[in-house]
Amino acid sequence: MNAKKVAPILLIAVLAAIAIAVMIKASIDGNQPKQPSGAATQEQTGQKTKREQQPQQEDQRKAQQPATQAVPDTLVPEGMSPDEFVKKYYDAVVKKDYQTAYEMQPASKKASAGLDTFKSTQESYGISSFAVNAVEVQGDSATVKASLNLGQYGTWTSIWQFSKKNGRWIAESSRTGMAQ
């Protein structure tokens, strides 16, 4: 992969990380403007103090983040193989059915990012097509590799790991990166 294709991706990732960090810091700090000397106090204007605002800000921050409680395992539907599951996932992504794709992610992915973050990430990738390239099943574990066409960003590879528990496949993890 040449630097001309990598640079825009890295720039987008850095800018997104900075924007998220600024938003988080602003919501944590309360970001109230400084009052000039001689200005009315909060008590005089009826404004809430920073301490009184914290519960509301905490509620807003929680709404923006995924739940931290345990997310149930992502089960592959009965009768569906891991490679068919990965195909169904990327079919949903290509069709921009982000709700379906989000629910099909491994539990660890759903626990680390909400639907809105997932949607914006997928839209920025711009996956236009995909192909399931390799499937390896060894006993109660399976690995599925897929190639993703990201248009101007080239071809990327996604690797999914599955385990079988009580006769059901579970999507354990997935990672995506530039094809080597």
C-alpha positions in Angstrom: 0.0 0.0 0.0 1.5 3.3 -1.0 1.7 6.4 1.3 -0.7 8.4 -0.9 -3.5 5.9 0.0 -2.6 5.6 3.7 -2.2 9.3 4.4 -5.9 10.3 4.1 -6.9 7.4 6.3 -4.4 8.3 9.0 -5.5 12.0 8.8 -9.2 11.1 9.2 -8.4 8.8 12.2 -6.2 11.5 13.9 -8.8 14.2 13.4 -11.6 11.9 14.6 -9.6 11.1 17.7 -8.9 14.7 18.5 -12.6 15.7 18.0 -13.7 12.9 20.3 -11.1 13.9 22.9 -12.2 17.5 22.8 -15.9 16.6 23.2 -15.2 14.2 26.1 -13.1 16.8 27.9 -15.7 19.5 27.4 -18.4 17.2 28.8 -16.3 16.3 31.8 -15.1 19.9 32.6 -18.5 21.4 32.2 -16.8 24.0 30.0 -18.4 27.1 31.6 -17.3 30.4 30.4 -15.3 32.6 32.8 -17.3 35.5 34.2 -15.8 39.0 34.1 -15.2 40.6 37.5 -18.3 42.4 38.8 -20.6 40.0 36.9 -23.6 38.5 38.6 -23.0 35.3 40.5 -24.7 32.1 39.7 -26.9 32.4 42.8 -28.0 35.8 41.6 -28.9 34.7 38.2 -30.5 31.4 39.2 -27.9 29.4 37.2 -26.9 25.9 38.5 -23.5 25.6 40.0 -20.9 23.2 38.4 -21.7 20.7 41.2 -25.4 20.9 40.5 -24.8 20.3 36.8 -22.6 17.2 37.2 -25.5 14.7 37.5 -27.0 16.0 34.2 -23.6 16.0 32.5 -23.0 12.4 33.7 -26.4 11.3 32.3 -25.5 12.9 28.9 -22.1 11.3 28.9 -23.6 7.9 29.7 -26.1 8.3 26.8 -23.2 8.9 24.4 -21.3 5.8 25.5 -22.3 2.1 25.1 -23.4 0.3 28.2 -20.5 -1.0 30.3 -22.4 -4.0 31.5 -21.7 -7.4 30.0 -22.9 -7.7 26.4 -24.3 -11.2 25.6 -22.3 -13.3 23.2 -23.0 -12.8 19.5 -24.5 -16.1 18.5 -24.4 -17.3 14.9 -27.9 -18.4 13.9 -28.5 -22.2 14.0 -27.7 -23.8 10.7 -25.5 -20.9 9.6 -21.7 -21.4 9.2 -19.2 -18.8 10.3 -18.4 -17.9 6.7 -22.1 -17.4 5.9 -22.3 -15.2 9.0 -19.4 -13.0 7.9 -21.0 -12.8 4.4 -24.3 -11.7 5.9 -22.5 -9.1 8.0 -20.7 -7.5 5.1 -23.9 -7.7 2.9 -25.6 -5.6 5.6 -22.6 -3.1 5.7 -22.6 -2.7 1.9 -26.4 -2.2 1.9 -25.9 0.4 4.8 -28.1 -1.7 7.1 -25.9 -0.6 10.0 -28.4 -1.8 12.8 -28.2 -5.4 11.5 -24.4 -5.2 11.1 -23.9 -3.7 14.5 -25.9 -6.4 16.2 -23.7 -9.1 14.4 -20.4 -7.7 15.7 -18.6 -9.7 18.3 -19.7 -8.7 21.9 -16.4 -7.0 22.6 -16.9 -4.6 19.7 -20.5 -3.8 20.8 -19.3 -3.1 24.3 -16.6 -0.7 23.1 -18.7 1.5 20.7 -22.3 2.4 20.3 -24.4 2.2 17.1 -23.8 5.9 16.1 -20.0 5.4 16.3 -20.2 2.2 14.4 -22.3 3.8 11.7 -20.0 6.8 11.2 -16.9 4.5 11.1 -18.5 2.2 8.5 -19.6 5.3 6.4 -16.0 6.6 6.5 -14.6 3.3 5.4 -16.9 3.2 2.4 -16.9 -0.5 1.8 -18.3 -1.1 -1.7 -17.7 -4.8 -2.0 -16.2 -7.8 -0.2 -15.2 -11.4 -0.7 -14.9 -14.2 1.8 -11.4 -15.6 1.0 -10.6 -18.3 3.5 -12.3 -20.4 6.1 -10.5 -22.6 8.5 -12.3 -24.8 11.0 -10.5 -26.8 13.6 -12.7 -28.6 16.0 -14.6 -25.9 18.0 -12.8 -22.9 16.5 -13.0 -21.2 13.2 -11.3 -18.4 11.4 -12.8 -16.5 8.4 -10.8 -14.1 6.3 -12.5 -11.6 4.0 -11.2 -8.9 1.6 -12.9 -5.5 1.7 -12.9 -3.1 -1.2 -12.6 0.4 0.3 -12.5 2.2 -3.1 -9.8 5.0 -3.0 -8.4 3.4 0.2 -7.6 0.1 -1.5 -8.2 -3.4 -0.3 -8.3 -4.3 3.4 -8.4 -7.6 5.1 -10.8 -8.6 7.9 -10.2 -11.7 10.1 -13.0 -13.1 12.3 -12.5 -15.6 15.1 -15.4 -18.0 16.2 -15.7 -20.6 18.9 -18.3 -23.3 19.3 -20.0 -23.6 22.7 -22.9 -26.0 23.4 -23.2 -26.7 19.7 -23.5 -23.0 18.7 -20.9 -20.8 16.9 -20.1 -17.5 18.7 -18.4 -14.6 17.0 -15.5 -13.9 19.4 -13.5 -11.2 17.7 -12.8 -9.5 14.4 -10.0 -7.2 13.3 -9.6 -5.3 10.1 -6.6 -3.7 8.5 -4.8 -2.9 5.3 -4.1 -5.9 3.2 -0.5 -7.0 3.2 
